[in-house]
Amino acid sequence: MTNFSKLVLKMTEYEGGCVERVNHFLKVFAFAKTIAEGEDVDDATKEILEAAAITHDIGIRVCFEKYGNCNGPHQEVEGPPIALEMLPACGYTHEQTERIC
């Protein structure tokens, strides 16, 4: 199984079956992938871009629990610590994880 497939499964599990959030990150991924292919982005950059698209809203759930909202500044604080644990567990390198975060 690829790193990307592991990440999609982990994110789906993390979102606890929230169909709206899973559909959203999959839609963002599809747009990012399409744009990257249209721009002939190299494979290494595309791998980072696709993982970033999947995890871009990873902090939403925590923000709602902690602050009652999911505004951008809160997500910028709460999202990276979650991604820093999840990405290496899916096989992403330290360098990739830092760039994705």
Z-matrix of the N, CA and C atoms (Angstrom, degrees):
N
C 1 1.455
C 2 1.528 1 108.26
N 3 1.304 2 117.05 1 137.72
C 4 1.468 3 121.08 2 -178.94
C 5 1.521 4 111.41 3 -74.60
N 6 1.327 5 115.44 4 161.47
C 7 1.464 6 120.66 5 174.23
C 8 1.524 7 110.06 6 -54.96
N 9 1.331 8 115.03 7 -43.79
C 10 1.459 9 120.14 8 -177.52
C 11 1.532 10 111.15 9 -61.65
N 12 1.328 11 117.32 10 -45.90
C 13 1.474 12 120.68 11 179.45
C 14 1.521 13 110.87 12 -61.73
N 15 1.325 14 116.73 13 -41.49
C 16 1.467 15 120.88 14 176.70
C 17 1.524 16 110.35 15 -60.21
N 18 1.336 17 116.00 16 -42.51
C 19 1.465 18 120.42 17 -179.01
C 20 1.524 19 111.36 18 -64.45
N 21 1.316 20 117.67 19 -44.34
C 22 1.468 21 120.35 20 178.99
C 23 1.527 22 110.00 21 -60.49
N 24 1.319 23 117.39 22 -43.44
C 25 1.466 24 120.24 23 178.69
C 26 1.529 25 111.37 24 -64.39
N 27 1.332 26 117.06 25 -43.07
C 28 1.475 27 120.78 26 179.06
C 29 1.525 28 110.69 27 -63.50
N 30 1.331 29 116.80 28 -43.43
C 31 1.466 30 119.90 29 179.87
C 32 1.526 31 111.04 30 -65.45
N 33 1.321 32 117.20 31 -39.03
C 34 1.465 33 120.64 32 177.98
C 35 1.524 34 109.88 33 -62.81
N 36 1.313 35 115.78 34 -43.44
C 37 1.462 36 120.41 35 176.86
C 38 1.528 37 110.71 36 -64.35
N 39 1.335 38 116.32 37 -45.08
C 40 1.461 39 121.58 38 -179.41
C 41 1.529 40 111.22 39 -58.46
N 42 1.318 41 116.12 40 -39.09
C 43 1.469 42 120.08 41 -178.80
C 44 1.522 43 112.50 42 -76.19
N 45 1.326 44 116.47 43 -0.28
C 46 1.459 45 120.62 44 172.93
C 47 1.512 46 114.17 45 60.33
N 48 1.306 47 116.78 46 30.78
C 49 1.458 48 119.58 47 178.44
C 50 1.509 49 114.43 48 80.21
N 51 1.319 50 118.02 49 11.35
C 52 1.467 51 120.22 50 177.22
C 53 1.535 52 107.96 51 -69.35
N 54 1.311 53 115.31 52 100.53
C 55 1.458 54 121.67 53 -173.77
C 56 1.529 55 111.49 54 -57.90
N 57 1.320 56 117.36 55 -39.31
C 58 1.460 57 120.22 56 -177.80
C 59 1.525 58 111.44 57 -62.53
N 60 1.324 59 117.51 58 -44.78
C 61 1.468 60 119.88 59 -178.53
C 62 1.524 61 111.76 60 -72.26
N 63 1.331 62 117.26 61 -38.00
C 64 1.464 63 119.72 62 176.91
C 65 1.529 64 109.61 63 -64.18
N 66 1.314 65 117.16 64 -47.26
C 67 1.469 66 119.80 65 177.95
C 68 1.522 67 111.30 66 -59.62
N 69 1.322 68 116.44 67 -38.01
C 70 1.465 69 119.79 68 -179.38
C 71 1.524 70 111.19 69 -64.33
N 72 1.347 71 117.98 70 -49.44
C 73 1.463 72 117.22 71 -177.53
C 74 1.523 73 111.45 72 -67.84
N 75 1.330 74 117.82 73 -30.68
C 76 1.467 75 119.32 74 175.97
C 77 1.530 76 111.65 75 -69.03
N 78 1.326 77 116.18 76 -36.05
C 79 1.470 78 119.73 77 177.60
C 80 1.526 79 110.74 78 -67.95
N 81 1.329 80 117.11 79 -43.75
C 82 1.464 81 120.57 80 178.02
C 83 1.520 82 109.90 81 -61.65
N 84 1.338 83 116.57 82 -41.78
C 85 1.463 84 120.55 83 176.68
C 86 1.524 85 110.71 84 -57.84
N 87 1.331 86 117.39 85 -47.39
C 88 1.466 87 120.80 86 -177.49
C 89 1.532 88 111.04 87 -60.56
N 90 1.324 89 116.81 88 -41.63
C 91 1.471 90 119.94 89 177.88
C 92 1.529 91 110.63 90 -65.06
N 93 1.328 92 117.03 91 -45.63
C 94 1.465 93 121.26 92 -179.21
C 95 1.522 94 110.77 93 -61.49
N 96 1.314 95 117.20 94 -44.39
C 97 1.466 96 122.30 95 179.76
C 98 1.528 97 110.63 96 -62.31
N 99 1.316 98 116.87 97 -44.69
C 100 1.459 99 121.60 98 -179.52
C 101 1.520 100 111.17 99 -63.21
N 102 1.320 101 116.72 100 -44.65
C 103 1.470 102 120.59 101 179.14
C 104 1.520 103 109.87 102 -64.54
N 105 1.339 104 117.49 103 -44.54
C 106 1.468 105 120.92 104 -179.34
C 107 1.531 106 111.01 105 -60.94
N 108 1.315 107 116.63 106 -42.96
C 109 1.460 108 119.52 107 178.74
C 110 1.524 109 111.11 108 -65.94
N 111 1.315 110 116.98 109 -39.28
C 112 1.463 111 121.16 110 178.01
C 113 1.518 112 112.84 111 -64.94
N 114 1.324 113 115.49 112 -29.80
C 115 1.462 114 121.12 113 179.88
C 116 1.526 115 112.01 114 -93.75
N 117 1.320 116 117.37 115 2.72
C 118 1.466 117 123.66 116 178.70
C 119 1.530 118 111.57 117 56.30
N 120 1.331 119 115.23 118 47.03
C 121 1.462 120 121.81 119 179.12
C 122 1.526 121 109.07 120 -70.74
N 123 1.330 122 117.06 121 141.20
C 124 1.467 123 120.80 122 179.99
C 125 1.528 124 110.63 123 -65.81
N 126 1.333 125 115.60 124 158.60
C 127 1.469 126 121.56 125 -173.42
C 128 1.527 127 113.47 126 -61.08
N 129 1.319 128 117.53 127 -40.33
C 130 1.471 129 120.26 128 -178.78
C 131 1.529 130 110.59 129 -64.17
N 132 1.307 131 116.62 130 -43.09
C 133 1.471 132 120.89 131 178.81
C 134 1.519 133 110.14 132 -68.00
N 135 1.329 134 116.52 133 -39.72
C 136 1.459 135 120.78 134 179.71
C 137 1.528 136 110.98 135 -62.06
N 138 1.335 137 117.28 136 -38.58
C 139 1.466 138 120.67 137 179.20
C 140 1.533 139 110.71 138 -62.27
N 141 1.317 140 116.40 139 -42.20
C 142 1.464 141 121.32 140 178.19
C 143 1.526 142 110.46 141 -67.17
N 144 1.323 143 116.31 142 -45.82
C 145 1.462 144 121.50 143 -179.99
C 146 1.528 145 111.27 144 -58.89
N 147 1.330 146 116.74 145 -45.28
C 148 1.458 147 120.18 146 -177.87
C 149 1.528 148 111.58 147 -66.07
N 150 1.321 149 117.58 148 -39.99
C 151 1.463 150 120.33 149 177.25
C 152 1.527 151 110.76 150 -67.17
N 153 1.324 152 116.90 151 -38.17
C 154 1.465 153 120.14 152 177.40
C 155 1.529 154 110.93 153 -64.84
N 156 1.318 155 116.53 154 -37.88
C 157 1.468 156 119.94 155 178.35
C 158 1.530 157 110.70 156 -63.96
N 159 1.329 158 116.41 157 -41.70
C 160 1.468 159 120.36 158 -179.81
C 161 1.529 160 111.31 159 -66.45
N 162 1.317 161 117.78 160 -37.47
C 163 1.474 162 121.26 161 -174.47
C 164 1.526 163 114.01 162 -99.21
N 165 1.319 164 117.97 163 5.65
C 166 1.476 165 119.52 164 -170.67
C 167 1.530 166 114.27 165 -58.60
N 168 1.299 167 118.71 166 -27.75
C 169 1.475 168 121.62 167 -179.92
C 170 1.527 169 112.32 168 -112.75
N 171 1.307 170 117.39 169 26.44
C 172 1.462 171 121.97 170 -174.19
C 173 1.533 172 112.93 171 -59.45
N 174 1.314 173 117.88 172 -24.60
C 175 1.461 174 120.92 173 -177.91
C 176 1.509 175 115.07 174 -87.48
N 177 1.313 176 118.74 175 -3.36
C 178 1.472 177 120.79 176 -174.83
C 179 1.528 178 112.32 177 -57.41
N 180 1.312 179 117.42 178 -50.50
C 181 1.471 180 120.12 179 -175.45
C 182 1.521 181 111.32 180 -58.79
N 183 1.333 182 117.03 181 -46.61
C 184 1.461 183 121.29 182 179.69
C 185 1.527 184 110.43 183 -63.23
N 186 1.319 185 116.54 184 -40.11
C 187 1.468 186 119.89 185 -179.76
C 188 1.526 187 111.66 186 -63.13
N 189 1.328 188 116.99 187 -43.27
C 190 1.459 189 119.35 188 176.83
C 191 1.528 190 110.83 189 -61.16
N 192 1.327 191 116.55 190 -41.22
C 193 1.459 192 120.26 191 -179.67
C 194 1.523 193 111.94 192 -67.03
N 195 1.337 194 116.99 193 -42.38
C 196 1.468 195 121.10 194 -175.44
C 197 1.520 196 113.87 195 -83.05
N 198 1.352 197 116.59 196 -41.18
C 199 1.460 198 120.77 197 -169.88
C 200 1.519 199 114.09 198 -116.59
N 201 1.313 200 117.36 199 -12.28
C 202 1.455 201 120.34 200 -177.04
C 203 1.516 202 113.48 201 78.69
N 204 1.324 203 116.80 202 6.62
C 205 1.468 204 120.94 203 176.56
C 206 1.522 205 108.31 204 -151.78
N 207 1.311 206 115.36 205 172.84
C 208 1.472 207 118.75 206 -178.07
C 209 1.523 208 110.49 207 -128.85
N 210 1.326 209 116.99 208 41.14
C 211 1.461 210 118.19 209 -178.25
C 212 1.529 211 111.43 210 -65.97
N 213 1.315 212 115.12 211 159.81
C 214 1.455 213 122.22 212 -173.61
C 215 1.518 214 115.77 213 -52.96
N 216 1.326 215 118.81 214 -50.34
C 217 1.468 216 118.95 215 -179.34
C 218 1.526 217 113.48 216 -58.41
N 219 1.330 218 116.97 217 -37.68
C 220 1.466 219 118.96 218 177.31
C 221 1.526 220 110.79 219 -66.60
N 222 1.333 221 117.12 220 -41.51
C 223 1.466 222 120.06 221 179.07
C 224 1.522 223 111.52 222 -64.27
N 225 1.325 224 116.94 223 -35.54
C 226 1.466 225 120.62 224 179.30
C 227 1.526 226 111.20 225 -63.45
N 228 1.332 227 117.17 226 -29.95
C 229 1.461 228 122.02 227 179.16
C 230 1.531 229 110.89 228 -84.48
N 231 1.307 230 116.55 229 -44.93
C 232 1.466 231 121.00 230 -171.00
C 233 1.529 232 114.50 231 -85.48
N 234 1.323 233 117.97 232 -26.86
C 235 1.463 234 120.77 233 -175.57
C 236 1.517 235 115.70 234 -71.02
N 237 1.331 236 118.63 235 -50.12
C 238 1.472 237 118.95 236 -175.44
C 239 1.523 238 115.85 237 -56.15
N 240 1.327 239 121.40 238 -41.13
C 241 1.465 240 118.46 239 179.03
C 242 1.543 241 113.39 240 -59.98
N 243 1.319 242 116.31 241 -34.36
C 244 1.462 243 119.87 242 178.14
C 245 1.531 244 109.65 243 -69.78
N 246 1.330 245 115.46 244 -45.56
C 247 1.465 246 119.96 245 179.99
C 248 1.522 247 111.53 246 -65.11
N 249 1.328 248 117.53 247 -34.66
C 250 1.469 249 121.33 248 179.57
C 251 1.526 250 112.01 249 -62.41
N 252 1.308 251 117.43 250 -25.82
C 253 1.460 252 121.07 251 175.33
C 254 1.527 253 111.50 252 -86.79
N 255 1.320 254 116.38 253 -42.03
C 256 1.454 255 121.24 254 -173.06
C 257 1.529 256 113.19 255 -72.19
N 258 1.312 257 117.71 256 -43.98
C 259 1.467 258 120.65 257 -173.21
C 260 1.529 259 113.38 258 -62.55
N 261 1.339 260 119.83 259 -49.15
C 262 1.464 261 118.80 260 177.57
C 263 1.532 262 112.56 261 -61.91
N 264 1.319 263 116.90 262 -33.98
C 265 1.466 264 120.36 263 177.95
C 266 1.527 265 111.56 264 -64.49
N 267 1.318 266 116.45 265 -20.30
C 268 1.468 267 121.53 266 178.06
C 269 1.525 268 112.07 267 -96.26
N 270 1.333 269 116.88 268 -0.76
C 271 1.459 270 120.25 269 176.12
C 272 1.512 271 116.20 270 104.65
N 273 1.324 272 117.95 271 3.74
C 274 1.463 273 120.11 272 179.06
C 275 1.531 274 109.60 273 -77.09
N 276 1.313 275 116.21 274 142.85
C 277 1.462 276 120.91 275 -179.74
C 278 1.525 277 109.74 276 -73.42
N 279 1.330 278 114.89 277 167.38
C 280 1.464 279 120.38 278 176.78
C 281 1.526 280 110.30 279 -57.95
N 282 1.321 281 116.88 280 -44.97
C 283 1.468 282 121.36 281 -178.83
C 284 1.530 283 111.05 282 -63.24
N 285 1.320 284 116.85 283 -44.29
C 286 1.460 285 120.06 284 178.15
C 287 1.525 286 110.35 285 -63.17
N 288 1.321 287 116.57 286 -44.62
C 289 1.460 288 121.20 287 -178.71
C 290 1.526 289 110.74 288 -60.31
N 291 1.308 290 117.28 289 -45.11
C 292 1.471 291 120.59 290 179.27
C 293 1.532 292 110.68 291 -60.89
N 294 1.303 293 117.17 292 -42.66
C 295 1.474 294 121.00 293 -179.15
C 296 1.522 295 110.77 294 -67.97
N 297 1.316 296 117.17 295 -41.46
C 298 1.466 297 121.07 296 179.44
C 299 1.518 298 110.51 297 -62.97
N 300 1.325 299 115.97 298 -42.75
C 301 1.474 300 120.14 299 179.46
C 302 1.515 301 111.44 300 -67.05
